[in-house]
Amino acid sequence: MLKDSDSEIYSAMQKELHRQKYSLELIPSENYVSTEVMEAMGSWLTNKYSEGYPGKRYYGGNEFIDIIETIAIERAKKLFKAEHANVQPYSGSPANQAIYAALVPIGEKVMGMDLAHGGHLTHGSPVNFSGKWYKMITYGVDKETELIDYDLMLKKAREEKPKMIIVGATAYPRKYDFRRIKEICDEVSAYAFADIAHIAGLCVTEIHENPVPYFDVVSTTTHKTLRGPRGAIIMCKTQYAQAIDKAVFPGLQGGPHDHTTAAIAVALKEASLPSFKEYTKQIVKNAQTLAQVLMDYGFRLVSGGTDNHLLLLDLQNKNITGKEAQVLLDSVSITTNMNTIPYDLRKPFNPSGLRLGTPALTSRGMKESEMKEIAGFIHKAIENRNDEEIKRKIKEEVETLCQNFMIY
Ligand SMILES: *Cc1c(COP(=O)(O)O)cnc(C)c1O
């Protein structure tokens, strides 16, 4: 037993479990997987090497791994209505890298959402492979509405003629107009690439539109609203299937993580059940309740609210920075993350915004009334940030709430 053989790791793992149980997890990219997903993940499948794809492996002994990967692929195709699916990318960033590698020669132009407006590192940040290896053109949100400026996207696309346009973000609280984006891509003959890492769970339950059937290529992580293990899936039209598969293996990766593949398959089955739709509906109801009550307390929300699982607070009128708020809320066992807001005057390591999301708390069974309570905790902690006694009381109340919605 690990407990006996490696007490250092065991003890840190136990502390992390306690933290997950007794704090309110409001980071929108996190979730609690089922014990069944963990059972597949923490299994003997980690022992196997299976470079290649089902039926075409470079190692012997893969007859059972082939069954597992084929099931994962078929479940992904069915759930997302995809022509082709690759379940091998190690995570979201490598999946995106594979898509670039498959479709766009190095040095060509690609258009993505500005990181400062909610885009992901892999959508063109200068510190990422995308920004280093490609000529990146950015689009962003309108300063007034804080919604994606599709007119500007079209104008820039016409001027710059990028080979690929990426849509998807880490901190955009609104729906995407996927149809409009596809039209823009078609007009300038760019590949249409949707990165639905955050909203995949909402897309498969039709709470948000699913771009998979008509976009050229779509990537998603499997561990955010989809509530699976850490991993990723690339889906594409049949015509790009071979290029995508080759880019993943042998282009970028060696052996797939078969334990992750099995856990992805388990999560995809869970996501196809009617209860998952109830779950994702509740995620959005919870986010909208949290948003409304925070606005009632005088918080300003970027874009004035949310259509999805996350909200972005602009803390400027509260005289606290994103980093200070994150540290303060950590001290009362509420886990959030600082984030830039569009047109932020502050720097990313201490921005003006705070990002909150409801997927993890909704997995614990929390509903609107708990969201109201949590908005109250956040408000009270920020208003009384220097009052140790009040903070101690909030932390106690947070722990009591967690106790009533236990995980694992
Ligand atoms: C989370 C995320 C990724 C990257 O996922 P990792 O698994 O952290 O590499 C890519 N794109 C978007 C939009 C994301 O939100």
The ligand as a MOL file (V3000), in Angstrom:
LIG
                    3D

  0  0  0     0  0            999 V3000
M  V30 BEGIN CTAB
M  V30 COUNTS 15 15 0 0 0
M  V30 BEGIN ATOM
M  V30 1 C -7.9580 24.1490 -21.3010 0
M  V30 2 C -7.8560 24.5890 -22.7060 0
M  V30 3 C -6.8910 24.0700 -23.5730 0
M  V30 4 C -5.6970 23.2390 -23.1360 0
M  V30 5 O -5.8360 22.1870 -22.3930 0
M  V30 6 P -4.6380 21.5260 -21.5530 0
M  V30 7 O -5.2110 20.2050 -21.3070 0
M  V30 8 O -4.4460 22.3840 -20.3560 0
M  V30 9 O -3.4260 21.4970 -22.4240 0
M  V30 10 C -6.9310 24.4440 -24.9000 0
M  V30 11 N -7.8570 25.3020 -25.3460 0
M  V30 12 C -8.7630 25.8610 -24.5400 0
M  V30 13 C -9.7460 26.8200 -25.1130 0
M  V30 14 C -8.7930 25.5310 -23.1920 0
M  V30 15 O -9.6940 26.1040 -22.4080 0
M  V30 END ATOM
M  V30 BEGIN BOND
M  V30 1 1 1 2
M  V30 2 1 2 3
M  V30 3 2 2 14
M  V30 4 1 3 4
M  V30 5 2 3 10
M  V30 6 1 4 5
M  V30 7 1 5 6
M  V30 8 2 6 7
M  V30 9 1 6 8
M  V30 10 1 6 9
M  V30 11 1 10 11
M  V30 12 2 11 12
M  V30 13 1 12 13
M  V30 14 1 12 14
M  V30 15 1 14 15
M  V30 END BOND
M  V30 END CTAB
M  END
